[in-house]
Amino acid sequence: MNFTISDHLWFMSIALEQAEMAYKNQEVPVGSVLVSPGGEILSKQNNLKETHHNPIAHAELLALTEGAKKLQNWRLSDCVLYVTLEPCPMCLSGMVQGRIHQCVFGAYDLKGGALSLGYKLNQDKRLNHRFSIIGGVKHFECSKLLSQFFREKRSNYPRGK
């Protein structure tokens, strides 16, 4: 269960591939990978909010759902979730509910990321589960893809007079 930095970089690369798929489909480019304690990929997902017309179709929640179905157990106690963007409060709550072992994310999100906003639900002693988080893995690559996506979106907005 002790993944090395090389493991983290490898799995984040796979999450980035998922983010690139989202980008190509005009979705906010966030990708997520759920990994078993033995290093097996249980789920690879990307954002599908636009495609599914679903406000909660975030990559993390989709990966947790698919992984739990594969394991036939909603308790993901020894699993690690990789995601290219700092999780929002909703996704961090989903991780608490799924009882994951660890979350590893890429780019920080100062405007929407739960941790950056001060919602450290993963450490809240009032909740029934706590887990560790590692941030900034492949930060540059993850944030570059997101910046490019939003720069392109903004360039298509009509300019005011």
Buried (B, 14 or more C-beta within 10 A) or exposed (E): EEBEEEBBEBBBBBBBBBBBBBBEEEBBBBBBBBBBEEEEBBBBBBBBBEEEEEEEBBBBBBBBBBBBEBBEEEEBEBBBBBBBBBBBBEBBBBBBBBBBBBBBBBBBBEEEBBBEBEBEBBEEEEEEBEBEBBBBBBBEBBBEBBEEBEEEEEEEEEEEE
